[in-house]
Amino acid sequence: MTLKECKKEEKADREFQKKFKFEGSINVLTQMMVDPAATEKRGRGKNLPLRRGEILDVIQFTNEEQILCRNSQRRCKSVGAETLPT
């Protein structure tokens, strides 16, 4: 990874911590794949845009309905729990 990429990732992590008032380091709990049968959704507001079969990093289980995730472009937003199979 180049120095420029490292700085970009660090900046994205700082913005995430500020936006979601997240304390401490960002640890990936697990990875989950979006349900291949689910419809693709455009990200609006606090929701992450989803594509079928996309693999997401789970950062935090916020409640039974929402999960805080990060996609391959390092965008962090909430995802509906019904979209990710358990």
C-alpha positions in Angstrom: 0.0 0.0 0.0 1.4 3.4 -0.9 1.7 6.3 1.5 -1.1 8.2 -0.4 -3.5 5.2 0.1 -2.7 5.0 3.8 -3.4 8.6 4.3 -6.7 8.3 2.4 -7.7 5.4 4.6 -6.8 7.2 7.8 -8.8 10.2 6.7 -11.8 8.0 5.9 -11.6 6.4 9.3 -11.4 9.8 11.1 -14.4 11.0 9.2 -16.3 7.8 10.1 -15.5 8.2 13.8 -16.6 11.8 13.8 -19.8 11.1 11.8 -21.0 8.2 13.9 -19.5 9.4 17.2 -17.5 6.2 17.3 -15.0 5.9 20.1 -11.8 3.8 19.9 -10.3 2.0 16.9 -12.4 0.5 14.1 -12.4 -3.3 14.4 -14.1 -5.5 11.8 -16.2 -8.0 13.7 -17.0 -10.2 10.7 -17.7 -10.1 6.9 -21.1 -10.8 5.5 -22.3 -11.1 1.9 -25.4 -9.2 0.7 -28.2 -11.7 -0.1 -27.9 -12.6 -3.8 -31.7 -12.6 -4.1 -32.1 -9.1 -2.6 -32.9 -6.2 -4.8 -30.1 -3.6 -5.4 -30.6 -0.5 -3.4 -29.3 3.0 -3.8 -27.8 4.5 -0.7 -29.9 7.3 0.7 -29.4 9.2 4.0 -27.7 6.9 6.4 -28.1 3.7 4.3 -25.3 2.2 2.3 -25.8 1.4 -1.4 -26.1 -2.3 -1.9 -25.2 -4.7 -4.8 -26.1 -8.4 -4.9 -23.4 -10.6 -3.6 -21.2 -7.7 -2.3 -19.1 -8.5 0.7 -19.4 -6.0 3.6 -17.2 -5.6 6.7 -19.4 -5.5 9.8 -18.2 -2.9 12.3 -21.0 -2.9 14.8 -24.4 -4.4 15.4 -26.4 -1.3 16.4 -29.8 -2.9 17.0 -31.9 -5.8 15.6 -32.8 -3.8 12.5 -29.6 -2.0 11.6 -26.0 -3.0 11.2 -23.1 -0.6 10.8 -21.0 -1.8 7.8 -18.2 -0.7 5.4 -18.1 -1.6 1.7 -15.1 -2.1 -0.6 -14.9 1.6 -1.3 -14.5 2.1 2.5 -17.9 3.9 2.8 -19.4 3.3 6.2 -23.1 3.5 6.7 -26.0 1.5 8.1 -27.5 -1.6 6.4 -30.9 -3.2 7.1 -30.5 -6.5 8.9 -33.0 -8.2 6.5 -30.6 -7.7 3.6 -27.8 -9.7 5.2 -28.4 -13.4 5.9 -27.4 -14.6 9.3 
